[in-house]
């Protein structure tokens, strides 16, 4: 965080900014805001695959023991398997 105060909350840290917005809302300072326009280009890169319920339960359990999400663990395992298969050709 920069050493100067933020213009609305007059905070010096992210923690102080959070405390400010926990007790205030935008309607209190609406006259200090301005309209903006921007575009968002959302393109999903997620592809879903069906997984057997029993296998999904094992995956969730294994992911929990590794401290990651089931999606992350599954992606790591698939990456590992596909890498070893393509490098052995």
SULZIBEL-V844926 format. One record per residue. N is the residue number from 1. RES is the residue in one letter. SS is DSSP state (~ for helix, > for strand, _ for the rest). PSI is psi as a letter, one per 40 degrees, with the letter a starting at -180 (NA if undefined). OMEGA is omega in radians with two decimals (NA if undefined). Layout:
# SULZIBEL-V844926
n = <N,N>
res = <RES,RES>
ss = <SS,SS>
psi = <PSI,PSI>
omega = <OMEGA,OMEGA>
This chain:
# SULZIBEL-V844926
n = <1,2,3,4,5,6,7,8,9,10,11,12,13,14,15,16,17,18,19,20,21,22,23,24,25,26,27,28,29,30,31,32,33,34,35,36,37,38,39,40,41,42,43,44,45,46,47,48,49,50,51,52,53,54,55,56,57,58,59,60,61,62,63,64,65,66,67,68,69,70,71,72,73,74,75,76,77,78,79,80,81,82,83,84,85,86,87,88,89>
res = <X,X,X,X,X,X,X,X,X,X,X,X,X,X,X,X,X,X,X,X,X,X,X,X,X,X,X,X,X,X,X,X,X,X,X,X,X,X,X,X,X,X,X,X,X,X,X,X,X,X,X,X,X,X,X,X,X,X,X,X,X,X,X,X,X,X,X,X,X,X,X,X,X,X,X,X,X,X,X,X,X,X,X,X,X,X,X,X,X>
ss = <_,_,_,_,_,_,_,_,_,_,_,_,_,~,~,~,~,~,~,~,~,~,~,_,_,~,~,~,~,~,~,~,_,_,_,_,_,_,_,_,_,_,_,_,_,_,_,_,_,_,_,_,~,~,~,~,~,~,~,~,~,~,~,~,~,~,_,_,_,~,~,~,~,~,~,~,~,~,~,~,~,~,~,~,~,~,~,_,_>
psi = <i,i,e,i,i,i,d,d,e,f,i,e,i,d,d,d,d,d,d,d,e,d,e,i,i,d,d,d,f,d,e,e,i,i,i,i,i,i,i,h,g,h,h,h,f,h,h,i,i,h,h,i,d,d,d,d,d,d,d,d,d,d,d,d,d,e,f,i,i,d,d,d,d,d,d,d,d,d,d,d,d,d,d,d,d,d,e,e,NA>
omega = <3.12,-3.08,-3.10,3.12,3.02,-2.99,-3.07,-3.06,-3.06,-3.09,3.10,-3.08,3.08,3.12,3.12,3.09,3.12,3.12,3.11,-3.07,3.00,-3.06,-3.11,3.01,-3.01,-3.12,-3.14,-3.06,-3.07,3.14,3.13,-3.11,3.07,3.12,3.05,3.06,3.08,3.13,3.09,3.13,-3.13,3.08,-3.10,3.07,-3.12,3.06,-3.08,3.07,3.11,3.10,3.10,-3.08,-3.13,3.11,3.11,3.11,3.10,3.13,3.11,-3.13,3.13,3.14,3.12,-3.14,3.08,3.12,3.12,3.09,3.07,3.13,3.14,-3.12,3.12,3.11,3.11,3.14,3.14,3.10,3.14,-3.12,-3.13,3.09,-3.11,3.14,-3.11,3.14,3.13,3.14,NA>
